[in-house]
């Protein structure tokens, strides 16, 4: 495989750490993944790690959008992780590679819902800034169009399970709005 000994030792160290935490899948694939991505030196390992982290973050963000759409369609209390995996074209349980728990998925989706609503409303305001009647008409149409997303967000906010946990996202939004209104 033409890998430096330091690369093989790094794989062993990482594997031992993962095994201590019960992660057996990691141990099976690390050398194979590094081999497929052309890792030969310890410096290559660090580059591969950075690329892998970027790709995983991008996939996670893509999954947030897919999961939000699933929650909007099925409802917060009806959508299961099996539904989310199916919508994301992942094997059952595959979503837990990107999220630690359903709660993390729900909170990320709530933030995405806030972002979608905010961006859509802001775009209308900018487009119609000199025509108040048009702006109000377009905002009304947006409210109709986004009501399922808004319903999801409200269901998260009033939920016993997630209500308190979504507050930091709402506070950040309120703070952004406060800074923008000054």
C-alpha positions in Angstrom: 0.0 0.0 0.0 3.1 2.3 0.3 2.0 4.0 3.4 4.4 5.4 6.0 4.6 3.5 9.2 3.4 6.7 10.9 0.1 6.4 9.0 -0.5 2.8 10.0 0.3 3.7 13.7 -2.1 6.7 13.5 -4.8 4.3 12.2 -4.1 1.9 15.1 -4.3 4.8 17.6 -7.6 6.1 16.2 -9.0 2.6 16.0 -8.1 1.9 19.7 -9.8 5.1 20.7 -12.9 4.3 18.8 -13.0 0.7 20.1 -12.9 2.0 23.6 -16.1 3.9 22.8 -17.7 0.9 21.2 -17.4 2.1 17.6 -16.5 -1.0 15.7 -17.5 0.3 12.3 -14.7 2.8 12.3 -12.0 0.2 12.8 -13.1 -1.7 9.8 -12.7 1.1 7.3 -10.0 3.6 8.2 -7.0 2.1 6.4 -9.2 1.2 3.4 -10.6 4.7 3.2 -7.1 6.3 3.5 -5.8 3.9 0.8 -8.7 4.8 -1.6 -8.1 8.5 -1.1 -4.3 8.3 -1.7 -3.0 8.7 1.8 0.7 7.9 2.1 2.0 10.2 4.8 0.8 11.7 8.1 0.4 15.0 6.4 -2.0 13.3 3.9 -4.0 11.9 6.9 -4.6 15.5 8.1 -5.7 16.7 4.6 -8.0 13.6 4.3 -9.5 14.4 7.7 -10.2 18.0 6.7 -11.8 16.9 3.4 -13.8 14.2 5.2 -15.1 16.7 7.8 -16.1 19.2 5.1 -17.9 16.5 3.1 -19.7 15.2 6.2 -20.8 18.8 7.2 -22.1 19.4 3.7 -24.0 16.1 3.7 -25.4 16.9 7.2 -26.6 20.3 5.9 -28.3 18.6 2.9 -29.9 16.2 5.3 -31.3 19.0 7.4 -33.2 20.3 4.4 -34.5 16.8 3.5 -35.5 16.1 7.1 -37.3 19.5 7.4 -39.3 18.7 4.3 -40.2 15.3 5.8 -41.2 16.9 9.1 -43.3 19.5 7.3 -45.0 16.8 5.2 -45.7 14.3 8.0 -45.6 16.4 11.2 -43.3 16.6 14.1 -44.9 13.8 16.1 -45.6 11.5 13.2 -42.3 11.5 11.4 -40.0 8.7 12.5 -36.3 8.3 12.1 -37.2 5.6 9.6 -39.2 8.2 7.6 -36.3 10.6 7.8 -33.8 7.9 6.6 -36.1 6.9 3.7 -36.5 10.6 2.7 -32.8 11.0 2.8 -32.1 7.8 0.9 -30.2 6.3 3.8 -30.3 2.9 5.3 -32.4 2.7 8.5 -30.5 4.3 11.2 -28.0 5.9 8.8 -29.0 9.3 9.9 -27.2 8.7 13.2 -23.9 8.9 11.4 -24.6 12.6 11.0 -26.7 13.3 14.1 -26.4 11.9 17.6 -30.2 11.8 18.3 -33.6 12.7 16.8 -33.5 15.8 19.1 -30.4 17.1 17.3 -32.2 16.6 14.0 -35.4 18.4 15.1 -33.4 21.3 16.5 -31.3 21.6 13.3 -34.6 21.5 11.3 -36.1 24.2 13.5 -33.1 26.4 12.8 -33.4 25.7 9.0 -37.2 26.5 9.2 -36.3 29.9 10.8 -33.7 30.5 8.1 -36.1 29.6 5.3 -38.8 31.9 6.6 -36.4 34.7 7.3 -34.7 34.6 3.9 -38.0 34.4 2.0 -39.5 37.3 3.9 -36.3 39.4 3.6 -36.2 38.8 -0.2 -39.8 40.1 -0.5 -39.1 43.1 1.6 -36.0 44.0 -0.4 -37.8 43.5 -3.7 -40.9 45.5 -2.8 -39.3 48.1 -0.5 -40.8 51.1 -2.3 -44.3 49.5 -2.8 -45.9 48.8 0.5 -49.1 47.3 -1.0 -47.1 44.9 -3.2 -44.9 44.0 -0.2 -47.9 43.2 1.9 -49.5 41.2 -0.8 -46.3 39.2 -1.4 -45.8 38.6 2.3 -49.4 37.4 2.6 -48.7 34.9 -0.3 -45.5 33.9 1.4 -47.3 33.2 4.7 -49.8 31.0 2.8 -47.0 29.2 1.0 -44.8 28.7 4.1 -47.6 27.9 6.6 -46.6 24.2 6.7 -43.1 25.2 7.6 -44.3 27.7 10.2 -46.6 25.0 11.6 -43.6 22.7 12.1 -41.7 25.5 13.8 -44.6 26.3 16.1 -45.0 22.6 16.9 -41.3 22.5 17.9 -41.6 25.6 20.0 -44.7 24.4 21.9 -43.4 20.9 22.3 -42.6 19.7 25.9 -39.7 17.8 24.5 -38.1 20.5 22.3 -39.6 23.8 23.3 -37.0 24.9 25.8 -34.2 23.5 23.7 -35.1 25.6 20.6 -35.1 28.9 22.6 -31.4 29.6 21.9 -32.1 29.6 18.2 -35.0 32.0 18.7 -32.9 34.2 20.9 -30.2 34.4 18.2 -32.8 35.3 15.7 -34.2 38.0 17.9 -30.7 39.4 18.6 -30.0 39.5 14.8 -33.3 41.4 14.3 -32.4 43.8 17.2 -29.1 44.6 15.6 -30.6 45.1 12.2 -33.3 47.4 13.6 -30.9 49.8 15.3 
